[in-house]
Amino acid sequence: MELLLVLTVLLLAHAVAYLAWTSLARRRQSRCYLLDYVCHKPSDDRKVNTEVAGEVVQRNSRLGISEYRFLLRVITRSGIGEETYCPVNILEQREDTPTHQDSVDEMDAFLDATIAALFAKSGFEPRDVDVLVVNVSMFSPAPSLAARIVHRYGMREDVAAYNLSGMGCSAGLVSLDLARNALRTRRNATALVVSTESIAPNWYSGIDKSMMLANCLFRSGGSAVLLTNDPALRGRAKMELSCLVRSNIAANDDAHLCAQQREDEEGRVGITLSKNLPKAAVRAFSVNLRTLAPLILPMGELARFTVQLMWKKLLPLGSKQQSKGGPKINFKTGVDHFCLHPGGTAVIEAVKRSLGLDDGDVEAARMTLHRWGNTSASSLWYVLSYMEAKGRLRRGDRVLMVTFGSGFKCNSCMWEVKGDMTDKGAWADCIADYPPESTANPYMDKYGWLNDVEGDTLIF
């Protein structure tokens, strides 16, 4: 009897130890570390300054004075400066007649520079990559861009390659989530996440004002990110992923239609950006925060908010306290840096108000929009690079990434800084000039006279 009892205790102890070990192994397996990343800086001959932008606009003979005035207002209020980049075919005055090769050349210029730079910077080789995730929303050739990268860099035959399209600006964190989940099925593996956008074949040359907005906001850019779940590489990691939350409100008609690709009345294809977009962003963000807040905020802040919310509900209707609005969560109690998607000035301001942030909290997003424009899914990495180039990221800091995209989607994630982050990256040659004393747009000085022109036609 005693022997049976001893054996039972030993078996239970063994079972508990095994469960503890497997639980720890599972947690280690689910960890995701950021080893390094690179943001693409196109060549200087592709810059879009005031003169280049003005020439592109003036080439569109379909525009009347009303459309010119509209474009002038949008450009001057966009928050975008004169240092952004565009594809070669636009500079060569072929935006109305793009070819498939233009799209391929645009992708190759990015792939050749950025992925090679990441391997050189990190010390990893293409054959070290176990998982490859590529996202380009507006260009989906066959073979896929993921296959193009595998071929170009001679990756292993067993690399797990994924290619995402049509996911919009939020695809960067969708790809991160996919890469993290793929790493969970592999021990001590490495993932490469590549994000960019195809601008060359997607210039809109019609006169629908809601579709002309995209021309003013989207610019060339991209990023390559190296991730791992190997605990042996933790000491080399820049950051560790704490949590990632994805929200999709596409079931709502207004949200679903606020950013979509379609034809105008003349059959010209473009991207519609409606006035409902900032409202959809706030709504999707609110849905996302319901899940995100308990994951990133300290218990004290959640308890304070809960007590204030309950107290407000107990107050009689019509009281002075009731009329002041509901209690606000202080997200700065759980977040040190806010890495917001620089989709446009209106979106940045809407998120700033929703989170109760100040100008310093959104500086990185505003400066990224000014310097690089909206580079779609890669934009967040330019924002993070700005923070790193400024020397603001310290070990133990918590960085919240928030991005939005067509669908309509809001995705967010929290990183914890683990290692040295002092690389100036794509900002190296200009970070000392940021933030500038003024981000006033020079387009008004050159083209402001358009507001004084009468009539429906304009001759240059």
QUIRA-V891109 format. One line per field, one symbol per residue. burial: + if it has 9 or more other ideal C-beta (glycine too) atoms within 8 Angstrom, else -. A space follows every 10 residues. Layout:
burial->???
This chain:
burial->---------- ---------- -------+++ ++++++++++ -+---+++-+ -+++-++--- --+++-++++ ++-+++-+++ ---+++++++ +--++--+-- -++++++-++ +++++-+++- -+-+----++ ++++++++++ +--+++++++ --+-+---+- +++++-++++ ++++++++++ -+++-+--++ ++++++++++ ++++-+++-- ++++-+++++ ++++++++++ --++--++++ +++++++-++ -+-+++++++ ---+---+++ ++++-+++++ ++++++++-- +++-+++--- ++--+--++- -+--+----- -+------+- +-+++-++++ +++++-++++ ++-++-+--- ++++++++++ ++++++++++ +++++++++- --+---++++ ++++++++++ +++++++++- +--++++--+ +--+----+- +-++-++--+ -------+--
